[in-house]
Amino acid sequence: MKQFEWLQTEYSELEKAGLARHLRTVMSAPTATINLDGHDVVNLGSNNYLGLSTHPDVITAAVEAIQVYGTGASGSRLISGNSKLYTTLETNLATIKGAEAALVFSSGYTANLSIIPVLARESALILSDALNHASIIDGCRLSRATKKVYQHCDVEHLKTLLAESSEFKRKLIVTDGVFSMDGDIAPLRDIYDVALNYNAMLLIDDAHGFGVLGKDGGGTVAHFGLQDTDIIIQMGTLSKAVGGLGGYVAGSSALIELLVNRARGFIFTTGLPPATLAAADAALKIMNSSPDLQQRLLKHAETLKTTLTKIGYTLLPSQTQILPVVLGEPQRTTDVAKALFAEGVFAPAIRPPAVPPGTSRLRVTAMATHTDTEIQKAIDGFACVTHLASQR
Ligand SMILES: Cc1ncc(COP(=O)(O)O)c(C=O)c1O
């Protein structure tokens, strides 16, 4: 078919540049060691940071919900898909986030695509961190607002852009709380002060801070002790530390009421399966009552960070469970990932467009459920492949 020849050409170009991606098959539960493509490997590539997706209480809650409510929501939430499981989960999320109300979406990706166009329309200005997640970038595009990108975590640059933009009445600053590919934490206190000074709203994507930072895993806003729902809107996901699926936003009741009426990714899609909602709620309870999980996760991350640095790897200055081991070019990064895999360690290679060109990296993530033996096996694996990593 001539019409589709371009498909093969485009794919070949990706392959030539070392940027082609391939699906792999996980043949086990997403635990600290997984079976990937038939091989048992220490899992340094999971967002199931606290191991809650396989926690017995979470599984029981999911099974019970299926038995009572069946497998699907069977309707969009505004028609017939809004069970009381949603109400419970949203009440609990709002409490953990210190917000008046919360709203759950099908995924974190959908949440950003839905929230941003409601907050910022064509006449608004969005100020977005240069390393924000793709879902924020896509949400900004959908909004058709004017977007200005400030340099990563650079509060002075943010101020300069705002000072140049007095013609905009409605302004939205948007940032990851913990950056998904870098593991650093946004300087939220300073950004909050800027938002106050310039009369801007502040949207924080806490996908990777929730469950990890702050008291009871409340997230990045809790970590900084910021509580101001007049200015701050927190979004996040139930797909990382919570171990399930779904996105959420937490803020004022007025915000949530408007989103229910305006957020297209909320209105025009089917509700989440009951098991997913019940599992998330059970996971929140564990997250809230088990600070040891948070501590163990960050302890493992610290061990990996210091040891990998000591044996010669270049890590970006992460303060969290996300440890970027920067290797530069895509091919070297996939070569090191393959060699590690042969040593029984899975660390995913992250390449452009997920990260800027020249900064391809292994995105190493710890899990609270890793044993000390698994962490040591991971370190030994890295030690075996240093020669590949340092060929510059
Ligand atoms: C910062 C950030 N925001 C949003 C998302 C999207 O979340 P979800 O996977 O729940 O769609 C991700 C997931 O990778 C993320 O890292």
The ligand as a MOL file (V3000), in Angstrom:
LIG
                    3D

  0  0  0     0  0            999 V3000
M  V30 BEGIN CTAB
M  V30 COUNTS 16 16 0 0 0
M  V30 BEGIN ATOM
M  V30 1 C 4.5040 14.0900 36.3730 0
M  V30 2 C 3.4800 13.1830 35.7840 0
M  V30 3 N 2.2400 13.6610 35.5920 0
M  V30 4 C 1.2660 12.8990 35.0740 0
M  V30 5 C 1.5060 11.5870 34.6980 0
M  V30 6 C 0.4060 10.7740 34.1110 0
M  V30 7 O -0.1120 9.9370 35.0610 0
M  V30 8 P -0.8390 8.5720 34.6940 0
M  V30 9 O 0.2080 7.5750 34.4220 0
M  V30 10 O -1.6710 8.2710 35.8880 0
M  V30 11 O -1.6590 8.8410 33.4700 0
M  V30 12 C 2.7750 11.0440 34.8930 0
M  V30 13 C 3.0240 9.6350 34.5350 0
M  V30 14 O 3.9640 9.2180 33.9940 0
M  V30 15 C 3.7860 11.8610 35.4310 0
M  V30 16 O 5.0270 11.3940 35.5980 0
M  V30 END ATOM
M  V30 BEGIN BOND
M  V30 1 1 1 2
M  V30 2 1 2 3
M  V30 3 2 2 15
M  V30 4 2 3 4
M  V30 5 1 4 5
M  V30 6 1 5 6
M  V30 7 2 5 12
M  V30 8 1 6 7
M  V30 9 1 7 8
M  V30 10 2 8 9
M  V30 11 1 8 10
M  V30 12 1 8 11
M  V30 13 1 12 13
M  V30 14 1 12 15
M  V30 15 2 13 14
M  V30 16 1 15 16
M  V30 END BOND
M  V30 END CTAB
M  END
